[in-house]
Amino acid sequence: MDFATGEQQQEQPTLEQLDTWCKQALSSPTAEQREEGERRLRYYFPTFSETLAELSGSHEFSSGQERVLAVFPAIKGPADAAKLMTWFLHQSSEVFSITYVVRRLRTLVLNHLAVMNNSQKVELRESLFSAIRDKHEGMPAFLIEDISRTLALVVMFTWFDILDSQDIVDTIFDLAKGSDKRSILALQMMRAFVGEFNRELPSKYIARQRRVVVTFRDKQLKAIFEHALNSMREAITAMNSNGGVASTSGGGSHGSREDMVAKRMILSNALLLQRDCLGFDFIGLAPDDASDEAVAIQVPSTWKDIIQVDNFLDPYFNGYKHSDPPISSQFLEVLVMIASIRRSFYMESVRIDFVKRMSSGLVEILAGAIGLEDVENYHHLCRLLARFRCIHTLIEIEESPTYRELLAATASFTMTGLTLWEWSANSIAPLLTFWSKVASTHDARDNSNSDIAGDVIATTLPQVIRECLRAMIHATSRVVSGDSMADNPLENTDALLENMALVANIARSSYDACAPVAIEILREMAAEYQSILNSGAVSDETMAMIENQLAWPVYAVGQFIGGRQPYKSLPEDDRLDAEMFATGLELDRLVQQRLQSAITAPASEALELAFIQMYCNFRTSYVSEQGYKATAVFAKLSSFVGINDSTEVLDLILQKVLFNFRTWQSQSGVMQRSLQLFHELTTGYVSVRQVAKLDTMKLLLANHNSDQFQFLRSIDVYKQRAMYYGGLARVLFTGETTVSQFAEFVQPWERIVGEMLAMSDAQLAQDPVRAELLRTLRDLRGFLAAISSKANYQLFFEWFCPTRIQIIHRSVQMTADPQVQVAALKLMAEFVYNRTQRLNFDVSSANGILIFREASKAMWEYGSGVLESGRRGTIVRDMYKDRYKGVAVCFTILTRLVSGKYVAIGVMPLYGDEALDNAYRIVLELLKQFPAADVIAYPKLGKATMPMLEVLAAKNSIDLVPLDEAAYEHMMRLCVEAFDHAETAVSSAACSVIDNILAAALETASANKRSQVVELVQQRKDVAAYLLKTMLNIVLFEDRPNDWSFSRPLFCLIVLDRDLALQHTGHVVQYQPPERRDDLVKALKDLLSATEFVLTTTNRDEFTQALSQYRREVTSKNLILMVPTTQTLGAPVDLLSTSEAGSSAGAGGAGAGQQRNDSEEAMTD
């Protein structure tokens, strides 16, 4: 079949060429080859949704020519493109070709199906259906799914427009009647339909999709589920009559074996379809499928007639017992979903029968270990137990023998399963969840009540805890010794803590029986550890083994203590917590002694993390921020280890933290967790005051710069240093801090800075001095960042200025060392930051001016070095670290200086202060040094650049900025690039920059005044024209979350040149299909005539509201614009040619036109 005629035949590629280009586009090793294949295919298979940047051409402002995309001459619109794609889909048999064309077709359908008429939509739907029906044999399953999902999208978008669209499910049902192969195909298609209708589309389609999905759920989903049920039952019956569900080979003819294979595929797809149907988004809120938390499935009540039937569960349990993997695991997956159906779905009598049948089925599997040699079966059975118990309390059967049998069978299964961690690590959590739910509803007073299996629960819960801990200890020993290739469970801290939290929940339900289990294991292992230490010679492997094993009982103790609930906890429970904490504390002291001994074996990071967790949990439970004192626990602790109150506990925790500071390297997880604990100790209102009174903390304040702390020796861990000195600052400034106290604290820095200022540049560059300089700069920055009050900042300011601030200038002048320069600039950026209004000096104070001068000087010194390096042609090894990082910090400094509002920058030129002019000039020069595209290539650079430009372009400072034409043009280029920045805040800042500059120019011109901004805007009309087209394209073609931000500069641009706005908009509309043009013209007419285009606040707000209304209208009518192409040009459009436009012009348009002419004349004059 030809898709071109006449002269078009010359351009028509062969099928082989198209196949080659598809393979090139999807599988070529180089990006250039893939792009070449894409370019060729876009010409023949356009989606009319190509990159919109191509509309505006390059970022050459002088390029005023409208851009259109070239497409194959035979394609006059989306309908032609869809027809050509479906032709290629039918003709090609290559996997790459089908994959590519289906992807393009999906994009086309998603955006432009609405412009096709009903007959074209039906033709597309039928063509896709026939492609699946005719080509499914031999086609990979994923391609069937892709085509079916595209077909489902067409059906979804035509659900209410074309009556027979809703009959597609019946058509698929009819397809299933042909043969087993057709039945398999129908099930695959239905799975794709359910998945597509359950998939969340982009936000602009959500409202329409929700209406369709609700109808699909109410009218079709039940029928699909019922079809899957019937298919499963029929397949099971047929397979049982031919030797059983598991039989796929053996006796019989070749044809019978093929029949059995086909039946198995039907059964498998039917089960997967049931799973997908039950996992449908019934209530409009998609649960997190990755979580194994019990989320009840909200199956509609209308499904009762197919689920609440006699023996409903029998096919699943029987099918599981008589099938092999993977079908057996699919049976269990469906049972997991069925067990998750909300309890209220069942009437009470039916629910009792359901719970009994589910319980008896589980007991039969557990007792006979049926199919549990397969890991998937085993895992899904664990999930089934957890979900079943989470949704159903089992109170309906607790007095029946079945309940006792279920608990007993699950207990035996759990004891075995906990030892299989290495085989199925993810199955531990569901098993623990089951017993956690059992424990949460168990009353310890029923421990001896055998009528409701209370004795089974009371016996099992301690056993679960014991076996879980011993299993984890054994697994760790195998991993450490190298006998197992599994991952070390101690390395996944998050999963470990979640599992231990479940264990703690189990223990808390029967604490008097469960807590002694953890204490016993901990004491046994601690005694073994003591004997190993006393033995003298200890190998590294033995020490690593025992210390990693000890981590488990220590974690358990910590989580047991952390699981305390004050309103439920009994004094006896608190005493058990005291005993556990005391035992853990004695072990910790033993480990600390080992680390300070002659034993050279490396310390166990897992064990130290467990100790930290134990301390954190004890502090959370018993040393609260409200000052609550649990007398029972401290009375017991006093008898065990001599700790009498919460203050002594805090001192003990602080000593532990400082010990870790001295012992562990900065890169370790122990150091990071210790610093986090230190941070927590110094942040709470009560806690920081308690800690400040400790002798240990006072000693630390006097020796904070200790060389004994490992992390303080490194120069590459700023975040750790900042966390440390931030905590010290909060402690130091607790209450009223005197000058002498502050002076005593900063005395080490004072000595270091004084010595360095006396050195020569060559001495500063020496490695030991350089390292000390870096550490000092970063320490000062971390300390300064934690200062939040004006009085405390004043103390630092008076100490730092004017003498010691010179260390920043000396560092910035080290042009050969960008790392030192950046550290100094970041300190300056923090110094000038008006955080929590800490820099609000008195009106008569000159401190603000002094700070501005020092910052301006630092920026000038750094910028001059960068410019001189560029003139010399110095090679930059790492553009970001060695150049852009410092430039970005300079931008941040200027932003904070101006936005801090503690300096009256407007008066500085009046008394001849060059600091402001120097700061502006050096920043503008640095701005010109990097290409505009680097705003996107280096996101952090963009995040620093746009706020700085926003400050420069602010109304009260734009006239102070020495802008020239080159700087103005580069600023606009940067803003255009920033429109596509990954962070919305950056693109919004770019809009604000353009808005401020243009608004300033218009206001100045309307007042008949002259300024550099007016001259620049007038001289570079091409810049404004380019910006207008670009922003119109964004507003027309894209759906941005910050339309408000784009509306502000767009209004100013339309005020500058409304005729160009009408011309460009008319150009875009001219390329739209006739089906959309009337609605689009009306929407654009309302937008462009919504207000007078004169710069006033009221007009701005009206235009913004009109843009919001335009967005709502095009969304409700699905008016997605097509990118202009060479084959879609229509008749010219005059947006304001109708009577409505005339009336608008009469009421406001004429006035607007006159006032616009006045503005243009003022700009020209």
N, C-alpha and C positions, 0 to 999 in steps of 0.2 A: 504493500500500500504506500503510495506517494503522499507526502504531506506538503508538497510544493508543486507549482505548475508554472509553465512558461519560463520567464527569465529566472524565476526562483530555483529552477532545477539546477542552475549553475552553482548555487550555494548548498544544495541539498547534500548532506553527508550520507555515507553508506551506513548500514547497520553495524558493520565491523568497526568503522571509525568511531561511532558513538560508544560502542562497547570498549574500545581502546581508551577513549578519553575518560570514561567512568572508572576504569581500572586505574588509570593514571591519577585521577583526582583522589581516589581513596587509598591507594596502596603504594604510591611512589615514595622512594626513600627521602627525597629532598623536598623542601617547602616550595621551591621554585617550580618543580615539575607538577606538584599538586595544584599550585595556583594556576599554572598554564592549562591544566585539564579543566579546572573549575571555570576559567575564563571562557574557554571554548563552549562548555556545556551551558553556561549562563545565557549565551547567545541563542541557543536553540530551546532551552528549557527555562525561561524567565519565570520568576515568582512575583515580580512587580513589588518586591519588598527588599530589594538589594540595598546595600549600604547607602545611607542617605548623605553621607559626606561627599559622595560623588556628585550630588546635585550642586553643591557649592564650588566644586572644582578644587583646585589647590588653594593654599592660603595666600595667594597673590591677590592683594586687594584691588589691583588695577584690572583684574580679569572680571569684566562685567557681563560676559556672555552667559546666557542661560544654558544649563547642561541637561542633556537627555541621554538615556542609556540606549545603546544599540541592541536590537533584537532581530530575530529572523523575520523577514518580510511577511511570511504567511501568518504570523501571530498578531492579531489585531486586539487581543484582550485576553483576560484570564480563561475564558471558555476555550479559545483556540489553544492556549498553552496546556490546559488540562487535557484537551483532546489529543494533542501531540504526545503528551507524557503517557497517557493510557495506551496509545498506539504502540509506543516503544515498550511499555510494560508487557503488552501481549506478544510482541515480536521477539524480544530478547529472552534468552535463557541463561544469561550470565548472572551470577550472584551479585557481583559488584554493580552491574547495570541496574538490576532490580532494586538493590539497596539504595542506590543514589536517586533514582527517579521517584521512588516512593517517598524518600525524604523531601525532595523538592515539591512533590505533589501535596504532601501534608502541609508544608508551609503555605502553598498557594490556597489550599482549602481553608486553612485557619484564618487567613487574612482577607481573601477576596472571593469566597464562594458566594457571598451575598449579591455580587453584581451579575451573576448568571441568572438567566430566567429559569423557570421551573422545568422546562423540557431539557435544558442543558444540565441541570442538577440531576434529573432522573437519569439522563444518559450517562453522566459520570458515575452515578451510583451503580447502574447496571453494568457498566464497563468494568468497574472494580470487582463487582460480585462475580462476573463471568471469568475474570482473570484468575480469581481464587479457585473457582469451580473447575475451570478447564486446565489449569497448570499446577494444581496442588500435588499431583503425583511426582515424586522425585524432588519436590521443592523443600528446602530446609524449613523446619518448624518456625524459626525466627522470622523468615520472610513471610510465611503465612500470617504470622501474628502482626507484622508491620503493615501488610496490606489490609488486613482485617481492621486494624486500629484506624487506618485512614478512612476506610469505609464507614466505620462507626462514627468518625468525626463528621463525615458528610451527613449521615443519618441524624446525628445530634443537631446539626445546624439547620436541618430541614424538617425537624420533628413536628413543628406546628404549622409549617408553610405548605407541606405536601402531605396529603392525607395518608397515602399508602406508605409513608416513611415508617410509621409505627407498626406496619405489618412485616417489617424485615425479619423480626424474630420468627414469625410463622413461616416465612420463606426458608429460613435456615432449618426450622423443624422439618419442613418438607424435604429439604436436601438430605437430611439424615435418613430418610426412608429408603434411599436408593440401594445402598450396600454398606458393608462394614467400613469400607474406606470413606464413603460419604458421611457415615455416622461419626467417624473420627474427625473428619474435616469440620463437621458442624459443631462438634464439641470444642474444637480449637477456636473456631470463629466466635462462639459464644463466650469463651474465656477472654478473647480479645475485646469483645464488646463490653463485658462487665468491667474489665480493667480500664478501658478507655472512659467509660461513663463514670468510673470511680476516681479517675485522675483529675487533679485540680488544674484547670486551664489558667492562662494569664488573667490578671485581675479584671481587665476590661470585659472579659467574657463571663465572669463569675455569676452575675445576676441571671443571665440567660441560661447558662449551664445549670444553675440550681433548679430552675423551673423544669427544665427538661429531665434532669436526673430524678426529681421527685416523681414526675409522671412515669418515667422508666421503672423506678422502684415499685411504684404502686401497681403498674399494669403488666410489666414484663418480667421483672426479676423473679417473682414467685414461679412463673411458668418455666423460666430457665432452670431454676433450682429443682423444680419437679421433674423436668426432663432429665436432668443429671441424675436424680434419684432413680427414675425408671430405667435409664441406661445402665446404671450400676447394677440394679437388681436383675435386669435381663442378661447382662454379661455374666453375672455370678451364676445364674440358673443355667445358662448355656455351657459355661465352663465346668460346672459341677456334673452336668450330664456327660461330659467328655473327659472325666478323670480328675476334676478338682481345679480350684483356682490356681494352685501352684504349678499345675502341669502345663508345660510349654513344649515338651518334646516327648519322645518315647514312641510307643506303638502308634499305629495308624498311618494313614497315607500322608503324602506330602501336603495335599490339600487340607487335611484336618489339622496338621501342624500350623499351616498358614492361618487357618481359621482361629486357632487358639491364640496365636500371636496377635491377630487383629482384635480378638475379644479382650486380651490383656491391655491393649492400647486403648480400647474403648473404656475399660474399667479405670485405667489410670487417668485418662482425661476427664472422665465423669467425676472422679474423686477430687481432682484439682479444681474442677469447675464448682463443685459444692463448697470447697474451701474458699474460693474467691467470692462466691455469693454470700456466704456467711460473714466474710470479711468486708462486705460492702459498707460504705459510709451511710448508715441508715439515718443518722441524726444530723448530718452536716458538719460534724467535727471529726477530722481524721485522727485517730489515736496513733501513738508512736508504736509501730509494729515491732520496733527493735526492743522494746521493753517487755519483760515478762510479767509486769505487774498486771493484776487482774482488772481488765476493763470489760465490763459486762457488754455483750453484744445485744443491741436493741432491735432484735428481730420483731417485725410488725405482728400484731395480734392476728392479722389475716392469714398468717402462715400456720396457725394452730392445726388446721385440718390436715396438714401434711406431716407435721412433726409430732403432734400429740395423738399418735395412733399406737395401737398395740404392736409390740415387738419392733418398734422403730429402730432401736439400737442393735437388734440381733444381727442384721446383715454386716454391720461394721465389726462387731466382735468376732462373728464367725468368719468373715472375710479375712480379718487379721490373722486368725489362728491358722487358716488354710492357704495363706499366700506367702510369697517370698518378697524380699526387698527388691525394688523400692516401693512396690504396691503396698506392702504391709505397713510401712511407715506413713504412707499417704492415708491409709485407713485411720491411723492414730492421729494424724494431723486434723482430719475432719472431726474426730472425736474430741480433740482439744477445743475446736471451735464450738461444737455442740455443747460441751460442758461449760462454755463461757456465756451461753445465752442467759439473759437476765432471769432471776428467780421468779419475778412477777409474771413472766410469760406463761407459766404453768399454773393451772388450777391446783389446789392443795392436794387433791387425791391423785391427780396425774403427776404432780411433782414427787410425791412419795414413791410412786411406781418407778419414775425416772431415776430417782436417787438410788433406789434398791437395785434396779437393773444395771446402772452404771457401776455401783459398788460391787455387785456380784461378778460383773465382767472383769473388773480390775482384779478382784481376788483370784479369779480363775487364771488370769495371765501371770499374776505375781506368784501364785502357788506353784504353777507349772513352769515358771521362767520361760514362757512361750515366746519365741522369737527374740529374746533379749540378748542373744549372742551378736546381733547386729547393732552397731553403735547408734544408728539413726532411730531404730525402734526403741532402744533403751532411752535415748534422750527425749523423744516425744512422749514416752510413757511417764517420765519424770515431769514433763510439762503438763501432761494430763492430770496427774495427781495434784499438782500445785493449783492449776486452774479450777479443777473440780472442787477443791477445798476452799479456794478463795471465794467462789461464787455461791457455793452451797454450804451452809453451816452444818449440815448432816444431822440437825436436831430431829429431823423426821424419822431417823432410823437408829438413834442412839440407844434405844432400849431393845433393839432387835439383835439377833445373833450376827447379822450381816455386818453391823457396825464394828463389833468386836473382831470379826474375821478380817475386815478391811484394815483396821489399825494394826492387828498382829502381823498380817501379811506385809503391810507397808513398813512396819518396824524391821522385820527380817530383811526385806529388800533394801531398806536404808542402811542397815549395818553392813550389808555387802557392797552397796553402791558407793558408800563413803570411801571405801578402799580402792575404788576404781577411778580415782581422780585423774591419773595419767591417761586413762583410756577415754574418758569423756569429762573433761574439766568443767564444761559449761553446765553439766547436769547436777552439780552440787547445789547450786542456788535454788532450783526448783524443789529439790528434796527438803532443803532447810526451810523453804517457804511453806511447804505443807505442814511441817511440824510447828513452825512459828504460828501459823493460823490455828492449829489444834491447841497450842499452848495458850494463845490469847483468849480463848473461850473456855479454858479449863479452870475450874475452881479447885484450889488445893484441898478444900474440905471434902471433895469427892474422890480423893486418892484411893480410898478403900471401897468405893462403891462399884462393885463388879457388874451391877445391872446396867450401867452406862459406860462400861469399859474404863472406869476411872483408874482401876489398878493397872491396866495396860499402859495408859498414858503416864501414870506416875512412875512406872518402871522404865518406860521407853525414853522419856525426856533426858534423864541423866546419861543414859546409854548413848543417845545421839550426840550429846556434847563430848562425852569421852571418846567415842569412835571418830568423831569429826576431828578432834585435836590430834589424836594418835595417827589418823590417816594423813593429815597435813604434815605432821612431823616426819612420818615415814616417807612421804613424797619428797619432802625437802632433802632428806638424807640421800635418796636415790639421785636427785638432780645434782647435789653438791659433789657426790662421789663419782659422778659421771656414768652411773648405771642406767640413767634415763635420758632420752633426748628431748623430753618435754620441757616447756618453759618453766622457769622457777616460779612457783605461785607467789613467792614473797616479792617478786619484782612488780607485779600488778597491784599496786597499793589500793587503788580504788575498788577493784573487785574483792580484794582481801577484806577491806573494811566493811563492804556491803555484806559479805558472807558472815563476818564476825558479828555484825549488828543483828543478823537473823539468829545467830547462836545466842547472843545476849538476850534477845527477846524470848527465846525458848527458856533460857535459864531464869529470867526474872519471874516467870509464871510459877515456878516452884523453887525459889531461891535457896531455901534451906537444904534442898536435896542436890541442887545443881552447882551452886557456888563451891562447895567442898571438892567437887570433881576437879575444877580448875586449880584450886589451891593444892590439891594432892599432886597433880601432874607437875605443877610448877615447882613444888618442893622436892619431888623426886629428881627432876632434872637439875635443879639447883644443887642438890647434894652430889649428883654425878659430876657436875661442873666443878664443884669444890674439890672433889677427889682427883679430878684430872689436873687441876692447878697444883694440888699438893704433891702430885707424883713427880714433879720436877720437869724432866724432858717432855715437851709437848710438841707434836708435829703441827705444821700449819694446817694440814688437812683435818686433823682431829679437832683443832680449835675452831676451824670454820664450820665443821659439821655440828658440833654441840651448840655453838652460839647461834647459828641459823635455826636450829631446832628450837632453842629457847625462845625465839621470837614469837612462836605461835601461842604458848601459854601466856606470855606477856601481853600480846595483843588481846587475847581472850579476857584477861584480867582488866585491861583498860576499857574494853567495850562493855564488860559487865558493869563496871563502875559508871561508865557513861550512859548506860541504859536506865539509870535510876530516875524514877518519877517521884518528886517530893510528896505529892498528894496520895501516892500509893505505898510509899516506902515505909516499912516498919523499923522500929529500933533494932530488931534482930538483923534485918537486912543491912543496916548501916554498920553494924559491928562486923558482919561478914566482909563488907567493903573495906573496912579498916584492916582486917586481917589480910585480905588480898593485897591491898596497897602496901602494907608493911612488908609482906613477903617479896613483892616486886621491888620495893625500895632496898631491901637487904641484898637482893641479887644485883641491883644496879651498882651498889657500893662495891660489891665483889668484882664486877666487870671493870669498874673504874680503877680498882687496885691492880687488876690484871694489866690494864693499858699502861699503868705507870711502872710496871715491873720490868724484869729483864726479858720477858717472853716477847719475841719479835713477830709473832703471828699477826697478820692484819686484823683490825677490828671488824666486826660484822655490822654493816650498815643497816641491815634489816632489824637487828636486835636494838640498835640505838633508836631507830624510827619507832619501834614498838614501845620503848621506854618513854619517848617524847609523847606518843599518843596516850600513854597511861597517865602521865602528868597533866596533859591537857584535859583529859576527861575527868580526872579527880578535881581539878580546879573548876571546871564547868559545873560539876555536881555539888561541890561542897564549899567552894570559895566564890560565891556569886557576887555579881556587881551590886546587889542590894545589901550586901553585908550579912546575909543570913548565915547563921552558925549552926551546924549540925553537931550538937553536943555529944550525941551517942558515938559518932565516928571519932571525934577527937579524944574522947575519954578512952576509947579502945586503943587509938594510935599512941596515946601517951604511955600506956602500959607496954606496948610492943616496941616502939622506937623512940619514945621520948618527945613526940611532937604534940604540943598542947593546944595550938590554935591555928587559925588560917594564916596569920602573919608568918609563923614558922614554916608553913607549907610554901608560901610564896618565896621565902628566902631559900628554901630547899630547891624549888624550881629554878630560881635565878642562878643558884650555884651550879645546877646541872647545865643550864644554858652556857654559862661562862666556861665550864669544863669542856663542852663541845667546841666552843670558840677556840680553845687552846689546843684541842686534839685533832680536829677534823679539817681537811683541806676545803678550800672555798668551792670547788666544783662538786662536792658531794651533796647528796640529797639530805644528809643529816644537818649540814650547815644551813641549807636553805630552810629546812623545817625549824631549826633552832632559832633562826632569825625571825621567822614568822611568829614563833611563840614569844620571843622577846618583844616583837611589835605588839602582840595582843596584850602583853603585860603592861605596856606603856600607853595604851589607847583608852581604856575604860576610865570613866570619870573617877570612880572609887578606886579601881585597881592602880592607876598611876600614882595616886596619893598614898596608897598603902606601900607601893614599891619604893617611892621616894624616901620613905622613912627607914628603909632597911640599911643596915650597916654595909652590907655587900654592895648595894647600889651606890652608896656614898663613896666607897672605895673605888668603884668603877668610874664614877665621875672624876675622881682625882687622878685616875690612871687610864683614861679612855683610849689613849694613843699607844696602847701596849703592844710591844713587838711579839708578845706571846700569842696573840690572836692570829691564827693562820690566815684568815681572809683579809686582814689588814695589810699583809705583806704583798698581796697581789695588786696589780694596777688595772686589771681587766674586769673587775666585778663591781661596777659603780652601783648597781641596784642593791647589792648587799651592803655596801658602805652607806648608802643613803638610808636604808632601812635601820641600820645600826645607829647612825648619828641622828636620824629623825627621832628615834626612841629616846636617845639621851637628851635631845633638846626638849622634848615634852616633859621629861622628868626634871631637868634643870629649871625650866620655867613654870613649874608647878608652884602656885602661890606667888608671893612677892620675891623676885630675884634681885638681890643687891648687886651693886657694881663690883664689889669685891668677889662675890661668888662667880660672877660672869668672868671676871679677870682671871680667877684661879682656873676656870675651866679652859679658857682659850690660851693659857700660858704656853702649852706645848706648840700650838700653831704660831704664836707670837715669836717664839724662839726660832722656829724653822723658817718663817717668812723673813725675819730679820737677817738671818744668815744668808739666805738666798739673794736678797736684795743687795747684799754687799759683794756678791760674786760677779765675775765677768760673764759675758755671754758664752764664752768657751767653757767655763766651769759649769754653767747651768746645763749645757748640752751633754755633759758626761753622764753615762748611763746611771750610776747610783743616784746622782743629784736629780737627773731627769725623772727617775722613778719616784723619788720622794716628792718632787714638784707635782707630778700627776696625782699622787695620792692626796696631797694637801689640797689641791684645787677641788678635787671631787669630794673630799670630806667637808670642806667649807660649803660647797653647794648642797650636799645632803643635809647639813646642819641648818643652813639658811632656809631650805625649803620647808622645814617643820615649824618655822617661826610664823605665828599667825596674828600676833597683837602688835599694835603700834609701839608700845613701850619696849617690848622685847626687841623689835627691829631697831629701835633707836639705840639700844645698847650695842648691837652689832655694828650699826652705821658709825657710831662714834669711835668704835675700836678699829674699824676697817678703813675709814677715810680720815685724812687724805693720804696717809703714809702707806699702809699695807695694801691698799688697792693697786699700788704700783706693780705688785706681783702679776696682776692681770696684764698690764701693758708690757712688762718684760716678757711674759709668756707669748703674747700675741706677736711680738716682734721676732720670735723664733720661726722664721718662714720655712726652715728646712724640716720642721717637725709639726705636721698638721695635727697630730694627735694632741699635743700640748696646746696648740692654738685653739682647737675645738673645746678642750676642757676649760680653758680660760674664758672663752666666749660664753660657754654654757653657764659658768659661774656668774658672769656679768648679766646674762639673761635672767637668772634667778634674782640677782641683786636688784634689778630694775622692775621686777614683777610686783605689781600692786595687789598681791594676794590678800584677800579678806581685808582690803583697805588699810593695809599696814603702813603704807607710805603717805598717808594723808597728813602732811606736815602742817604746822600753823601757817597762817597767811603771811606772817612776817618772816618765815624761815626761808633761807636760801638753799636748803638741802636738796630740794627738787632740781634746781638749776645745776647744782654741783654734780648730782647724779647724772643728769643729762649730758653734761660736759664730759664726764669720764667715759660714759657709754659711747658718745659720739667719737671721742678720741680713739677708743678701742676699735670701733668699726672702721674708722679711717685708716688706722695702722694695719689692720688685717686686709682691708680692701686694697690699699696701696700695694701691699705685698703680692696679692693675687694678680693685680693688673700688671705689675712689673714682671712677674713670672710669665704672664702671657706674652708680654712684649719680647721677652728673651727667648720665647719658644720652648720653655721648660716642659719636658715630657711628664705627663701626669699618669701614674701607674693605675690608680683606682680613682675614677672620676668622682664617685660619690664621696668616699672617705676622705680623699685628699683635697677636694675642691668644693663640691656642692654641699657637703655637711656643714662646713664653716659658713658658707654663703647663706644657707638656710637659717643658721643660728643668728647671723647678723640681721636677717629679715625679722626674726622673732624679737630680737632686741628692740628694733625700731617700732614694731607693732606694740610691744608692751610699754615703751616709752610714751608713745602718743596716746594710746588708748587708756593708760593708767590715769590720765587727767590730774596728775599732781604737778605738772609743769605748764605754765601759761606760755605755750610756744609762740603765740602770736606777738608777744612783746619782745621776743629775743632779737629779731632784726632791728627793732627800734633803738636798742642801745648797742648795736654793732656786735652782738654775740654771733660768732661764726659756727657755733656748734650745730645749730639746726641746719644751716645751709650745707655744712660738711656732711652731716648724716644723710641728708637727702641726695646729695650729689654722688656720694660713694655708693649708696644703695642702687641708684639708677645706673651707674656704671657697671656694678656687679650684675644687675639685671640683664644688661645687654650681652653679657659674656656667655650665656648659655642659650641654645636653641629653644624655641617655643615648645617643640615636641618633647623636651625633657621634663616638662611639667607632668606629663603622663608617664614617661619612662621611669621617673623617680618620684613616686607618690609622696614621699615625705617632703621633697622639694616643693611640690605643688601645694601641700598643706601649709607650708610656711610662706609661700609666695603670695597666694591670693589674699589672706588676711592683711599682709603688709600693704599690698596694693589698695585694698579696701580702706586702710587707714590713710594712705597717701591721698586718695581721691575723696576723702571726706569733705563735707561742705566747708568746715572751718579751717581746712588746711590745704585745699587744692591750689589756692593762689600762692601759697608759700613754696610749692614744689617747683624747682627749676626745670620744667618740662621742655624738651625740644622735640622736633618732628620725629627723630629716630626713636626716642624714648616712648613717645606717644604710640607710634606704630607698633613697637615691640610689645608694649603693654596690651594693646588690643589683640595681637597675635596670641599672647599668653592666655588671655581671657577666652579666646575661641578654643584653644586647646583644652582649657580647663572645663569647658562645657561637658567633655566626655570623661572627666575624672571619675574614678570609682566611687568616691565619696560625694554624696549630694551636697554637703556643706561647702565643698570647694567650688562646685559649679554655681552654687548660690552666691558665694563671695564674688565670683567672676561677674555674675549679673549685676551685683551691687556696684562693682567698680565701674562698669560701663554706664550704669544708671547715674551714678554720682557725677561722672565727668560730663555726660550729655546734659544732665539737669543743670549743672553749674553753667555750662555754655549757654543754654537757652535762657536761664534766668538773667545772666549778665547781658546777653544780647537784647532781651526785652526791656531792660532798664537803660538801653543805649549807652552801655559802658563797654570798654575794651579790656580784654585780658588775653593772656597767652592761651587759655583753653579755647576761647572763642576763635582765635586765629587758627589754632590747630584743627579744630573741627571743620572750619570753613575751608582751609587749604586741602584737607584730606577728605573730601566728600566720598572718595572711593572706599575709604575705610568704613564710613557710616553705611554706605550702600551694601557693602559686603556683610556687615554685621546684621543689617535688616533682613537680608535674604537668608542668612544662616539661622537667625532666630525664628523667622517665619517658618522655615523648613522644620525646625525642631517642634514648634507649636503645632504645625499642621500634620506632621508625619509621625510624631512620637508621643508617647504618653508618659510624661515625666512626673515624679512625685513633687517637684518644686515648681509647678506652673506659676505660682505667685511670684517667685523670684524672677522668672523670665518675663512676666507681664510688665514689670516696672521699666526695664530698659527698652523693651519693645515699644512701649507707649512713647517714650522719648524719640525713638527712631522714626516712628510713624509721624510724630509732630514735625520732625525735620524734613521728611520727604514722604508725604502721604501718597502722592502719585506713584512713586516707585513701589510702595506697599501694595496698592491696588493692581499695579501692572504685574508684579510678581505673583500675587495671589491669583489673578486672572490667568496667568500663564500655567500655574499648577492645575487650576480647575479645568483648563482647556484640554488637559491630557487625561481627565477622569472619564470613566464610561458614562454614557447618557443616563443609565439607571440611577447613578448617584448624583448627577450634576445638579438637579433641581434642589434636592435637600441640602446639598453642600453649599450652593449659592445662597440659599436662604440663611443657613447658619453663619456663613462668612459675612453676609450683608449685615446681619444683626450684630456681629462682632465689630465690624469696621464702621458702623454708624451708631454705635451704642452711646457715644459721648462726643463732646467737642474736643478735638485734638489740640487743646491748649493746655500748657503745663500748669495745672492746678491740682491740689490734693484731691478734690472731689472728682475731677475727671480721671485721675489715675485710678482711684478706687472703683469708679464705674467701669473702667476698661477691664480691670482685674476681675470684677464680678461678671462682666460679659464674657471674658475668656473662660471662666469657670462654667458658665452656662453653655458656652460652645462645646466644652469638653463633655459635659453631661449629655448634650444633644447628640453629638457624633457617636458617643458610646452607646446610647439607647437605640440609635438607628444603625449601629454597626457600620458607620461611615469611615472605613479605613482607606486612606488615600493610597493610590497607586503611584509608584515612582514614574515620572514621565519617560516614555520610551519613544523610539523613532517611529513606531507603528500605531501609536494611540492618540495622535493629535486630532482634536475636534475643532468645532467652530469657535471663534473668539468669544470671550465672555466679558461683559461689562457689569461688574458687580453692583453698581449704583445706577443702573439705567431704568429701573422700574419706578412705579409711582411711589412705592415705599421709600426708595432712595431719594426721590424728589422731595417728599415731605420731610425726610430727615435733613436733606440739604436745606430745605426752606426753614426748618426750625433751628437747626444747628449747623448744618453743613455749610451754608453760605457764610455764616459768621465764622465757622471754623476755618473755612478757606481763606477768608479775609485776614483773620488773625494769623493763620499760618503764613500767608504772604508777608504780613508784617514782620513775623519772626525771621523769615528768610531774608527779607530786606535788611533787618537789623544785623543778622549774621554776616551778610555780604558787606554792609557798610563797615 
